[in-house]
Amino acid sequence: MARLRFDRDGQDWPNRAASRFVRADILWHVQVMGSGPAALLIHGTGASTHSYAALAPLLARHFTVVLCDLPGHGFSEPLPSGRTNLPGMAAALAALLRALEVEPVLAVGHSAGAAIALRLCLDGAIHPGLVVSLNGALAGFGGPLARAVSPVARFLALNPLLPRFFARRARDPAVVDRLLERTGSRLDPAAAGFYRRLAADPDQVAAAFGMMAGWDLEPLLRDLPRLKVPVLLVAGARDGMVPARQAGETARRLARPEIVELAGLGHLAHEEAPDRIAALIAAAAVRHGLLPEGAP
């Protein structure tokens, strides 16, 4: 399968009417919706804006919601080799926010997206009043994939033929379905279909594994104690990728943490229960003065 194209593969893309393309070093696929103070949503490795298909419109009741496909993901162009690590991703996203003239008061990151949000704060690129980590991959991946992810990612990133092999394999729905099962989340067929579409794109696969191969969290973990922004750590009790206990490990490094564990939800909790996640975020935004009382 060729690289995803918005004119061909994005006809049914979630929240397509909110989509635009913005040049900021690379060409980004961006979605903007709603009104009010700005909220930045950052997806995780291997996902795209589709991951926030239901959550973004709910948050748009209170915020101007800004989200994008990370470099090499979805419909955004990839970054040059060597810039797919955490500092490189954060710097690229900071350039996009400057181009959009967006200063988020709220930053929400899922999985690896939480690490990017925190890196942006620590680097002074954004100054939100609250960061929300949704099953944040802030201490590495855990569960059954823990020992396999990094070596496999590096191997795939170094061999340009292997992402194409994986993408061909992903045309079998069972392959992606097995990966989704490991997240501990239960997705409806439409949501799972978007992940299958992404996994069948060799460039998406290469970007995801290239990102994981260069993902060194140690500098971030060392810097977390100097972060003054309050952080809400939302953890799915059924998460098979990032065990819920990691939220407690991260909290010990933070000055102003809060933990919420969600029973019955997995790594993709925001896709399983967007209403529940939106209510959590809105209530936290009220507590921290980002929204007026009664906003939820």
Buried (B, 14 or more C-beta within 10 A) or exposed (E): BEEBEBEEBBEEBBBEEBBEEBEBBBEBBBBBBBEBBBBBBBBBBBBBBBBBBBBBBBBBBBBBBBBBBBBBBBBBBBBEEEBBBBBBBBBBBBBBBEBBEBEBBBBBBBBBBBBBBBBBBBEEBBEBBBBBBBBBBBBBBBBEBEEEBBEBBBEBBEEEEBBBEBBEBBEEEEBBEEBBEBBBBBBEEEBBBBBBBBBBBBBBBBBBBBBBBBBEBEEBBEBBEEBEBBBBBBBBBBBBBBBBEBBBEBBEBBEBBBBBBBEEBBBBBBBBBBEBBBEBBBBBBBBBEBBEEEBB
